[in-house]
Amino acid sequence: MNFQEGELIYINKPYRMTSFGALAYVRTRLSKALHVKRLKTGHAGTLDPLATGVLILCTGKATKRIESLQYASKEYTATLQLGATTPSYDREHTVNMTYPTRHITREQIESVLVKFIGEIQQVPPEYSACSIGGDRAYKLARRGEKVELKPKTLHIDEIELTDFDPLMMQMSIRVVCGKGTYIRALARDIGEALGSGAFLTALCRTRLGNVRIEDCLTLDEFLAWLEKNLNKE
């Protein structure tokens, strides 16, 4: 494999690591193995630190493919806690509001999920990388400044309820969607549509384009894989 010319590397991003952190880990080890100061690299489709799953890293001339890869269809599995919200819509922050859940049933959830299939409007999370006047929204939010984001048009191809625990008030879903979809914001909107609240407790990107999580390396596996493929034609 010719990493300087351009290759794609499929990584299963670990929990609590940023996408840039995973990229830096791989780039440092690639640069050292290739005896270059800094190998040109990039990643397609940022994952939140609390999310896991498919992260495509591009090297060399393959970095030109990043934009097209980001437009590819994505699949996620997610677990939502009903009856509460957090400022970030996930576990990065603690619960700030609680809501009634006694009225929520599996039938109601399934009827609500159908409404999110197709073209929808979604307001991105305040704690996101969206740009506001040259600043990232999450930086403004962490400074306590007011963040106002406009709704964006996006497309959701499929939503499937894969599990519902009425005692714990937790539900799991599988989502197939296009570019720009925030699953955290989808959790927020599902909670509101159920007449309650919701936030993510787990999120995994299981597919990006044709790359599935089964095709991905963990960071622990990367060095052995690199040694095996460094001089592979």
C-alpha positions, 0 to 999 in steps of 0.5 A, spaced: 500 500 500 502 506 498 500 511 503 503 517 501 500 516 494 493 515 497 490 510 501 483 509 505 484 507 512 477 504 516 477 505 523 472 504 529 473 510 533 473 509 540 469 512 545 471 519 548 476 520 543 475 525 538 475 524 530 481 528 530 485 525 536 484 518 532 486 521 526 492 524 529 494 517 533 494 514 526 498 519 522 503 519 527 505 512 527 504 512 519 509 518 519 514 514 523 513 508 519 514 512 512 520 516 515 516 522 513 515 529 518 508 529 517 504 525 512 498 528 509 491 526 512 484 527 513 478 524 515 471 524 512 465 525 517 466 527 524 464 523 530 462 526 537 467 524 542 462 520 545 460 516 539 463 510 536 464 507 529 466 508 522 471 513 521 474 513 514 481 516 514 484 519 508 492 519 506 496 523 500 492 524 494 486 520 497 484 526 501 481 529 495 475 524 496 473 527 503 468 531 500 465 526 496 465 521 502 462 525 507 456 525 502 455 518 502 449 515 506 450 513 513 447 508 518 447 509 526 445 505 532 443 509 538 440 508 545 435 514 547 433 515 555 426 518 555 424 523 560 430 527 561 434 532 557 441 535 557 444 541 554 448 537 549 443 532 548 447 526 550 451 524 556 457 530 555 452 534 560 448 532 566 440 532 566 437 539 566 430 537 565 425 531 567 419 530 563 413 525 564 413 518 561 408 514 563 404 515 557 409 513 552 408 506 549 411 502 543 405 503 539 406 511 540 414 511 539 413 507 532 408 512 530 412 518 532 418 515 528 415 514 521 414 522 522 421 523 521 422 519 515 424 523 509 426 530 508 425 534 515 428 540 518 433 540 524 436 545 528 443 543 530 445 542 537 448 548 540 454 544 542 456 542 535 461 545 530 457 549 526 460 556 525 456 562 527 460 569 525 467 565 525 466 561 531 464 554 533 457 553 536 460 549 542 465 554 543 460 559 544 455 555 548 461 553 553 463 560 554 455 561 556 454 565 550 447 565 547 447 560 541 442 561 535 442 556 530 437 556 524 434 549 521 437 545 516 434 541 511 436 534 511 434 527 509 432 521 513 431 514 509 430 509 515 428 509 522 427 503 525 425 501 533 430 496 535 428 495 542 424 499 548 424 498 555 418 501 558 421 500 565 427 504 564 424 508 559 430 507 554 429 506 546 434 503 541 433 505 534 437 504 527 437 510 523 439 511 515 440 518 513 444 523 509 449 528 510 448 533 516 444 529 520 445 530 528 443 524 531 443 528 538 438 533 535 434 527 532 433 524 539 431 531 542 426 532 537 423 525 538 423 526 545 419 532 544 414 529 539 413 524 544 411 529 549 417 528 553 424 529 553 430 524 550 437 524 550 443 519 547 446 514 552 450 511 546 451 512 539 455 508 534 456 509 526 455 502 523 456 504 516 459 510 512 457 509 504 459 502 503 464 501 509 461 497 515 463 497 522 466 490 520 471 492 515 474 497 521 480 496 525 481 498 532 486 503 534 489 497 538 489 493 531 492 498 527 500 497 528 500 490 526 495 492 520 500 497 518 506 493 519 503 487 514 500 492 509 506 497 509 510 494 503 504 490 500 503 492 493 
